[in-house]
Amino acid sequence: TVKGYAERSPFVPKIDPDYVFQKEVLRDVLCWLEEPHGDGLYLSGPTGCGKSSLICQVAARLNIPLQPVSAHSRLEIVELIGHLTLVNGTMSFADGPITTAMRHGHLLLIDELDLLEPATAVGLNSIVEGRPLLIPQTGELIVPHEDFRIAATGNTAGAGDTTVLYEGTLRHNHAFMDRFRLVQVSYPEPAIEQSILSRTASVIDNGIREKMIAVANEFGRLFMGQSKDAAAIEITMSTRSLVRWAHLALAFKGAPLSYSMDRALTFRAQPETREAVLQIVQRHFGSASV
């Protein structure tokens, strides 16, 4: 049993009624929420597999207030802590997402942590451990609330990009990464993806939904270089892209499924990759539409 709040606050994410949890990963997140033992939580996995959505939907169902941060290479710790501001002629300190979360026991979520400069990330060491934070501008010492937690997401588990698929990611200091409990998130199994599509695109025939999932899984094998029959490709159909394809297939009802596929995914691919991908769609669907 994991403790939540009876009342919702404006910081609690909205519940997505169509979201489907992967039970093993959910177990890891709940275990960490209940007993972090001084650890942050780092969810690592390929793009669009639902890392951030998982944290948000757990928070939504437990009424846990969330402070989201999107990391980037120019982000500075001072932006997360807060800044002095002028209010009615008086200087006062405005809390940032870190100080808000520490004061009130919120969950801090840092998305795409491996885009953050390593030197900046090291500045989070004591905060991840749950030690008090001194505000230099005011001299105030913030002792973290007992429910304060830090979760992060990324594609490389802090090891940097070795595949040229996640350009801009950086290798992080081992001492910093050692402060996180690691959870590997992968794309859902076909049965879960079927459940997701049956909720988000229920009007699509079940047989077509099954073929869409088969196409997505074939993309995944090519993306990971696991197919013996073809070269690896630089794009993959994430769960997010799969749902987008289903929505666009309904929006362009009557058009071949390759038409909505282009707009959901393949227009961003190299020409030769797009051609190979559309051949896969053609093989599964021909000129079929929804």
C-alpha positions as CSV (number, residue, x, y, z in Angstrom):
1,T,0.0,0.0,0.0
2,V,1.4,3.4,-1.0
3,K,0.3,6.6,0.7
4,G,-1.5,9.2,-1.4
5,Y,-3.5,12.3,-0.6
6,A,-7.3,12.5,-0.2
7,E,-7.6,15.9,-1.8
8,R,-6.4,16.9,-5.3
9,S,-4.4,20.1,-5.7
10,P,-3.8,22.2,-8.9
11,F,-0.3,20.5,-9.1
12,V,-1.8,17.0,-9.4
13,P,-1.7,15.7,-13.1
14,K,-5.0,14.8,-14.8
15,I,-6.0,11.2,-14.9
16,D,-5.8,9.6,-18.3
17,P,-8.6,7.0,-18.2
18,D,-7.1,5.2,-21.2
19,Y,-3.7,4.8,-19.7
20,V,-2.6,1.1,-19.2
21,F,0.1,0.4,-16.6
22,Q,2.9,-2.1,-17.2
23,K,2.7,-4.0,-13.9
24,E,6.4,-4.8,-13.3
25,V,7.5,-1.2,-13.9
26,L,4.6,0.1,-11.8
27,R,5.7,-2.1,-9.0
28,D,9.2,-0.6,-9.1
29,V,7.8,3.0,-9.0
30,L,5.5,2.2,-6.1
31,C,8.2,0.5,-4.1
32,W,10.4,3.6,-4.5
33,L,7.6,6.0,-3.6
34,E,7.0,4.1,-0.4
35,E,10.6,3.6,0.7
36,P,13.1,5.6,-1.4
37,H,15.9,5.1,1.2
38,G,17.6,8.3,0.0
39,D,17.5,7.3,-3.7
40,G,16.2,9.3,-6.7
41,L,14.4,7.3,-9.4
42,Y,15.7,7.2,-13.0
43,L,13.5,5.7,-15.6
44,S,15.5,4.8,-18.7
45,G,14.2,3.6,-22.0
46,P,13.6,4.4,-25.7
47,T,11.7,7.4,-26.9
48,G,7.9,7.3,-26.5
49,C,7.8,4.2,-24.3
50,G,5.8,6.0,-21.6
51,K,8.4,6.9,-19.0
52,S,7.1,10.3,-18.1
53,S,3.5,9.2,-18.5
54,L,4.0,6.5,-16.0
55,I,5.2,8.9,-13.3
56,C,2.4,11.4,-14.1
57,Q,-0.3,8.7,-14.0
58,V,0.9,7.3,-10.7
59,A,0.9,10.8,-9.3
60,A,-2.6,11.4,-10.8
61,R,-4.1,8.4,-9.1
62,L,-2.5,9.0,-5.7
63,N,-3.2,12.8,-5.8
64,I,0.5,13.5,-5.5
65,P,1.4,17.1,-6.6
66,L,4.0,17.1,-9.3
67,Q,6.6,19.7,-10.3
68,P,7.7,18.9,-13.9
69,V,11.0,20.2,-15.4
70,S,12.2,19.7,-18.9
71,A,16.0,19.4,-18.9
72,H,18.2,21.0,-21.6
73,S,21.9,21.8,-22.0
74,R,21.5,25.5,-20.9
75,L,19.4,24.8,-17.8
76,E,21.0,26.1,-14.6
77,I,20.3,25.0,-11.0
78,V,19.4,28.6,-10.0
79,E,16.4,28.4,-12.4
80,L,15.2,25.3,-10.5
81,I,15.8,26.8,-7.0
82,G,14.1,30.2,-7.6
83,H,14.9,33.9,-7.9
84,L,14.4,37.3,-6.3
85,T,11.5,39.3,-7.6
86,L,10.0,42.7,-6.9
87,V,6.5,42.7,-5.4
88,N,4.9,46.0,-4.4
89,G,8.3,47.7,-4.2
90,T,9.7,44.9,-2.0
91,M,12.2,42.2,-3.0
92,S,11.1,38.7,-2.2
93,F,12.2,35.2,-3.1
94,A,10.0,33.3,-5.6
95,D,10.4,29.5,-5.3
96,G,11.3,27.4,-8.3
97,P,10.2,23.8,-8.9
98,I,12.8,22.3,-6.5
99,T,12.1,24.6,-3.6
100,T,8.4,24.2,-4.1
101,A,8.7,20.4,-4.1
102,M,11.0,20.4,-1.1
103,R,8.8,22.7,1.0
104,H,5.5,21.0,0.3
105,G,6.3,17.3,-0.3
106,H,5.8,17.3,-4.0
107,L,7.3,14.9,-6.6
108,L,9.9,16.6,-8.8
109,L,10.1,15.1,-12.3
110,I,13.1,16.0,-14.4
111,D,12.4,14.9,-18.0
112,E,15.3,14.1,-20.3
113,L,17.9,14.3,-17.6
114,D,20.7,13.1,-19.9
115,L,20.4,16.4,-21.9
116,L,21.5,18.3,-18.7
117,E,25.1,19.4,-18.5
118,P,26.9,17.0,-16.2
119,A,28.5,19.9,-14.2
120,T,25.0,21.3,-13.6
121,A,23.6,17.8,-12.7
122,V,26.3,17.4,-10.0
123,G,24.7,20.4,-8.3
124,L,21.7,18.2,-7.6
125,N,23.7,15.7,-5.6
126,S,22.7,16.8,-2.1
127,I,19.1,17.5,-3.2
128,V,18.6,14.0,-4.5
129,E,19.9,12.7,-1.2
130,G,17.3,14.7,0.6
131,R,19.7,17.0,2.5
132,P,18.6,20.6,3.4
133,L,18.9,23.3,0.8
134,L,20.4,26.8,1.6
135,I,18.9,29.7,-0.4
136,P,21.9,32.0,-0.9
137,Q,19.8,35.1,-1.6
138,T,17.9,34.9,1.7
139,G,20.0,32.7,3.9
140,E,17.0,30.4,4.5
141,L,17.6,26.7,5.1
142,I,14.9,24.5,3.6
143,V,14.6,21.1,5.2
144,P,12.9,18.8,2.7
145,H,9.4,17.6,3.5
146,E,9.2,13.8,4.3
147,D,7.2,13.2,1.1
148,F,9.6,15.0,-1.2
149,R,10.8,12.8,-4.1
150,I,12.9,13.2,-7.2
151,A,12.3,11.2,-10.4
152,A,14.0,11.6,-13.7
153,T,13.7,10.1,-17.2
154,G,16.2,9.6,-20.0
155,N,17.1,7.5,-23.0
156,T,20.7,6.5,-22.1
157,A,20.8,5.7,-18.3
158,G,23.4,8.5,-18.0
159,A,25.9,6.6,-20.3
160,G,25.6,9.0,-23.2
161,D,24.6,8.3,-26.8
162,T,26.4,5.3,-28.3
163,T,23.8,4.8,-31.1
164,V,23.6,8.3,-32.7
165,L,19.8,8.0,-32.1
166,Y,19.7,10.4,-29.2
167,E,21.8,13.4,-30.3
168,G,22.5,15.9,-27.6
169,T,22.5,13.5,-24.7
170,L,25.6,13.5,-22.4
171,R,27.5,11.1,-20.3
172,H,27.0,11.8,-16.6
173,N,29.2,11.6,-13.6
174,H,29.1,8.2,-12.0
175,A,28.8,9.7,-8.5
176,F,25.7,11.5,-9.6
177,M,24.1,8.5,-11.3
178,D,24.9,6.4,-8.2
179,R,22.3,8.5,-6.3
180,F,19.5,7.1,-8.5
181,R,17.6,3.8,-8.4
182,L,17.4,2.6,-12.1
183,V,14.3,1.2,-13.8
184,Q,14.4,0.1,-17.4
185,V,11.2,0.9,-19.3
186,S,10.6,-0.8,-22.7
187,Y,7.8,-0.7,-25.2
188,P,4.7,-2.5,-24.0
189,E,4.0,-6.1,-25.0
190,P,1.5,-6.5,-27.9
191,A,-1.3,-7.5,-25.5
192,I,-0.9,-4.2,-23.6
193,E,-0.7,-2.2,-26.9
194,Q,-3.9,-3.9,-28.0
195,S,-5.5,-2.9,-24.8
196,I,-4.3,0.7,-25.3
197,L,-5.7,0.9,-28.8
198,S,-8.9,-0.7,-27.8
199,R,-9.4,2.2,-25.4
200,T,-8.1,5.0,-27.5
201,A,-9.3,3.9,-31.0
202,S,-12.1,1.4,-30.2
203,V,-14.0,2.1,-33.5
204,I,-11.1,0.6,-35.5
205,D,-11.7,-3.1,-36.3
206,N,-9.9,-5.4,-34.0
207,G,-8.1,-7.2,-36.9
208,I,-6.8,-3.9,-38.2
209,R,-5.6,-2.9,-34.7
210,E,-3.7,-6.3,-34.5
211,K,-2.0,-5.6,-37.8
212,M,-1.0,-2.1,-36.7
213,I,0.6,-3.5,-33.6
214,A,2.4,-6.1,-35.8
215,V,3.8,-3.3,-38.0
216,A,4.9,-1.4,-34.9
217,N,6.7,-4.5,-33.5
218,E,8.4,-5.1,-36.9
219,F,9.7,-1.5,-36.8
220,G,11.0,-2.1,-33.3
221,R,13.0,-5.1,-34.4
222,L,14.5,-3.1,-37.3
223,F,15.2,-0.1,-35.0
224,M,17.1,-2.3,-32.5
225,G,18.9,-4.1,-35.3
226,Q,17.3,-7.4,-34.3
227,S,16.0,-8.4,-37.8
228,K,18.1,-10.9,-39.7
229,D,16.4,-10.0,-43.0
230,A,17.0,-6.2,-43.2
231,A,19.3,-3.4,-42.1
232,A,18.6,-1.4,-39.0
233,I,16.5,1.8,-39.4
234,E,16.8,5.2,-37.6
235,I,13.2,5.5,-36.5
236,T,10.9,3.4,-34.5
237,M,7.2,3.3,-33.8
238,S,6.8,4.1,-30.2
239,T,3.5,3.5,-28.3
240,R,3.0,7.3,-28.7
241,S,3.4,7.0,-32.5
242,L,1.2,4.0,-32.7
243,V,-1.6,5.8,-30.9
244,R,-1.0,8.9,-33.2
245,W,-1.2,6.6,-36.3
246,A,-4.6,5.2,-35.1
247,H,-6.0,8.7,-34.5
248,L,-4.8,9.9,-37.9
249,A,-6.2,6.8,-39.6
250,L,-9.6,7.7,-38.2
251,A,-9.1,11.4,-39.1
252,F,-8.3,10.4,-42.7
253,K,-10.9,7.7,-42.9
254,G,-11.1,6.1,-46.3
255,A,-7.4,6.9,-47.1
256,P,-4.8,4.0,-47.3
257,L,-3.2,3.4,-43.9
258,S,0.2,4.4,-45.5
259,Y,-1.2,7.9,-45.8
260,S,-1.8,8.3,-42.0
261,M,1.5,6.5,-41.4
262,D,3.4,9.2,-43.3
263,R,1.9,11.8,-41.1
264,A,2.3,9.9,-37.9
265,L,6.0,8.9,-38.4
266,T,7.6,8.3,-41.7
267,F,7.8,11.8,-43.1
268,R,10.6,12.3,-40.6
269,A,12.7,9.4,-41.9
270,Q,15.4,9.2,-44.5
271,P,13.9,8.6,-48.0
272,E,15.2,5.0,-48.2
273,T,13.9,4.3,-44.7
274,R,10.5,5.7,-45.5
275,E,10.3,3.5,-48.6
276,A,11.2,0.4,-46.6
277,V,8.7,1.3,-43.9
278,L,5.9,1.9,-46.3
279,Q,6.6,-1.5,-48.0
280,I,6.0,-3.1,-44.6
281,V,2.7,-1.2,-44.2
282,Q,1.8,-2.2,-47.8
283,R,2.6,-5.9,-47.1
284,H,0.3,-5.9,-44.0
285,F,-2.5,-3.8,-45.3
286,G,-2.4,-3.3,-49.1
287,S,-4.6,-0.4,-49.9
288,A,-6.9,-1.0,-46.9
289,S,-8.2,1.9,-44.8
290,V,-10.3,2.1,-41.6
